[in-house]
Amino acid sequence: MLGVAVATAALLLAHSCAQADEAFIPNQGGGDLAIVDLASMTVAARLPLGGKPAGVAVAPDGARVYVTSPEGGFVSVIDARARRLERRLEAPGLPFGVAVSPDGRKIYVADMNGRDLTEIDPQSGASRKAEVGAVPSGVVLTPDGATIIVSARDDDALVLLDAATLTKRATIAVGRHPFGLAVDPAGLRAYAANVESDDLSVVDLKAQKLVATVKVGKRPYGVALAAGRVFVANQYGETVSVLDAQNLAPLAAIKVGEYPESVAASPDGAKVYVTNWFSNELWAIDAQSLKILGKTETGEGPRAFGAFVRGSDEAGHPRLETR
């Protein structure tokens, strides 16, 4: 009877461990990937990648994570459940921003050394390109997968592409040097953090036009949406600006670590996570109360540009635990 109780307790503990959300943090300075258990805010695993890893995207089903290495010219494919490097995909130029299609069958990689976005089939390696503009950086897709949005940094514009054909639908002028991007769950609005003009651009995707520009902190880099709010990481301000997503009214400026760069929300929208590049930390913020919930050291130079949070049960299967 005691043995059964112990076994049951072990199974419950394993199930509990498997339920934690995880953050996949490329450490550009350290050349590795830190996998952070977000329930305990501890690093659960670390994978060497090389090539100064920077951009990251978690597949919608949570099974794979894609990490760009700008100095290596490749994308690392991570088996998220096994927490291991599965393979590398060649990516042209200086691959930086990356996004995954909603069906998980394609990834899209921005070449910051050129003018192109590359679509890659992660299974076959087949690829095709689309010219988008000068220094493409951030990449996101609408929830239906029909439209790709790319920030053409040095053109001060967002470029909308038809995902099926990779043809250009629109080029929309925004602030100076747009970088991080986010799209609302309805696919109606895109948000761009403009590094050089210290503001946030809001684009109506149906009308294909700029509808608002809002001042935030100094050198905004990343942007995320949670709990009906917009969160913007301000590098030089060492803050996260919080805006009401409906009326864009400023709500708060949360003091965080040194040189905050990327920001991402938990799948349930209850928490927001921000990487701090100079202080080598990941911070957790309550999306409602805006209180700091915790922090952890990640490694040297956590960049994590993109969607770096994996939900606890996105694929409907428990993840493998490694020791």
N, C-alpha and C positions, 0 to 999 in steps of 0.2 A: 504493500500500500504506500509506504514511504517512497519507494522507487518511482511509483506512478506519479506521486505528487511532485517529486523532484523533476521528473521528465516534463510534466505539464508546466511547471514553473519555468523550466529552461526554454520550452517552446514559446511561452508567452513573452519571455524576455527577448528571445530572438526576433519574435514578431514585432515587439515594441521597438527594438533597435532598427529594424528594417523600415519602420514607419517614418523616421526622421527625414525632413527635407535636407537636401545637400546643396552646397555651393561648389562650383568648379572654377577655381581661381588660377588663371595663368599668371605666374610670377615672371615678369619680363626680365628683371635683373638676375633672378636665380635660375632661369631657364627650365623651370619645372611647373607642374600643375599640382596645386594643393586642393584636395577634396575635403571640404569642411562639413562635419555633421552639425546642422544648424540647431538641433535641439540642445546640444551640449556646448555649441560654439567651440569645438575642438577639431583639429586637423586629424581626420581618420585615415588618410592615405596621401602619399606624395609620389608623383610619377615624373621622372626626368623626360623632357621633350626636346630641348635644344631650340636653336634658331630664334631666341628672344620671343617666346610666345606672348600673344597680346589679345587677339580676338577670340570670342567663344560663343557657341550657340548650342543649347540643349535641344535635341529632337523632341517633337511633341509627345511621343510615347515614352520618353525618358530612357530609351534603350541605348542611345548613342549620344556622345558629346563631341563637337567638332571645335578644334583649337587651331588658330592660324599662327604660323611662325614666320614673321616678316623677313627675318634675315636668313631663313632657311629655304624659303620658297616652297613651303609645303603646309598641308593641313593634317593634323593628327586626328585620327579617328579613335575615340575612347569608348570601350565597352563599359558603360556606366555601372552596370550591376556587378560585374567582376572587378571593376576598378583597375583596368589594365589597358595599355596601349595596344590597339588591335592592328593598325596599319597606318601608313601615310599616303596621302594623295598629293600629287604634284599640283602646285598652284602658281600661275605665272606672276612675275614681277615681285612686288612687295605686298603679299596678301595680308590684309588687316581685318576689316569688318567682315562678319560672316553671319548668314541666316539660313534657316532650314525651312523648306516648304511644309505646309500643314500635314501633308501625307507622308513626310519624311523621305521622299524619293529623290529630292534634289537639294543641293546646298548652293548658296550664292556667295561668292567671295569678291570683295573689292580690292583692286590692285592700286595701292596708294602711290605707286611709282609711275602710273600711266593714266589712262582714261577709261579703263574697261571694268565691267563686271563680268565675272565668269560663272556660268552655271555648270555644276559638276554632278554627275550621277555617282554617288559614293560606292555603289556596287560594281559598276563596270568601269568607272573612271572616265567615261565619255564626257566631253565638255563642249560648250559653245560660249561665244562671247557677245557682249553688246557694249558699244561705246556709250558712256553716260556723261562724261565731262571731266574736268580737271581735278585730280586728286580725290577719287571716290573713297569714302571713309565708312560711314555707317550704312547698314543695310537692314531693312525690315520688310515683312510681307503683311498684307492685310489678312485678317483671319480666314477669309475664304480662299486665300492663295492666288487670287486673280491678279493682284497688283504688287509689284516690287517697288519699294521706295529706297532711293539711294541719295546720300548727301554728297554732292559734288563740292568739296570743300573750297577749292580755289576759284570756283565759278559763283560762289555764294548762292547756291541753288539746290533745290530738291528735284530729283528726276524721277518720274513715274514711268514704269515699264509694264507692258503687258506680259504676264508671266508665261503665257502659252507660246508667244512668238518672239519675246524679247525685243519687241519694237517699242519705241519711245512714244508715250502718250502725251506727256507734258513736261516742260521744264519751268519750275516756279521759283522766282527770285525770293530769297528769304534774308536773314541777317548775314553778318560777315563770318565766314568760315563755319558753316554748319557741320556738326560732327555726330554726336549721339542722337538716336532717333527712337521714337515710340509711336505706336498706333493704338487707338482706343479699341475696346473689345467689339464694338459694332462696326469697325472699319470705316468710320466716318471722318475721323480727324487724325492727322499726323502732327507730331511735335518734334521740333528740332532745336537742340542746344547750340547756340551760335557762340563759338569760343571768342572771337575777336570783338563782337559788338555787345557782349555781356547781356544777352537777352534770349528769349525763347520765342520761336516762330510757331504759329499754329496754322495748319493748312487744312482747308475743306477739301477732302479727296474727291467728293462727287462733283463739286463745282470746279475743282482743280485750280484753286486760288488761295492766296494768303488772306487769312481773315483776322489775325491778331498778332501783335508783337508785344511781349511783356518783358520788362526789365527784371533780371534776377541778380545773382551775385557775380563776382569777378571771374572771368574765364570759365563759363559753364561748359561741361564736357559730356556728361551722361544724363539721361532722362528716363524715368519710369512712371507708371501709373498704378495707383493702388487706393482703395477706399474712397473713390471719387475725388482723388487728388493727384496733382502732378508733382513729382519729386525731381529736382535738378541738382546734380553735384557740381559745385563751383570750386575749381582747382585752387585759384589764388585766394578766394574768400574763405577757404577751409570751412565751408558750410554746405548744407543741403537746403535749397529754397523749396518751400511748399506752397502750392497754389491750389485754389479751388478749381476743379476741372471744368465746371459749368461756366462760371463767370470770370475765371482767371484772376480772381482777387488773391493777393498775397496773404498767406495765413501764418507763416513762420519762416525763420532762418535758423536751422539747427546747427549748432557748432559740432563739428566732427574732428577727424584726425587731420594730418598734414597732407595736403594735395589730394583731396578726394577726386576720384576719376569716374568710376562706373557705378551705376545704381540699378538694382533689380528688385522686383517684388516677389514675395512668396506666392505660390499658386492660389491660395485663398485670399490674397490681398490684405492679410492682417499685418504683415511685416514688410519692411523695406531694408535692403542690405546695401551698404556702400563700401567700396574699396578705397583705401587711403594709400596712395602710391609711395609717399615719402616716409610715412610712419609704419609701413608694412603691416597693415591691419585690415580686418573686415569688421565693420560695425553693424549691429542690428538695431532697427528703430521700429517702435510700434506705430503703425500707420494712422491710428486714431488719436492716441494720446500724444504722439510725437516724442515720447520718452525714449532714451537710449536703454536698450534691453541687455546689451552685452557686446563684447568685442573679443577678437582673438588675433594673434599673430599668424600671418599666412606664409611668409617667405619674402624674398627681396623683390620689391617693385611689383606689387599686385596690380595688373592692368585690367584684366577681366572685361574687355570692351565688348558688350553685347548681353545676351540673355544667359546669365550664368547660374541660375537657380533651377534645380531639378526637384520636382514634387515627390512626395513620399511614395505615392502609388500610381504614378502616371501611366504605367504599363500594366497595372493590375496584377503584378507579380512581386513577391518579396525579393529584395536585392541580396546578392551574396555578401556575406560578411567576411572580411579579410583581417588577418592578424599579423 
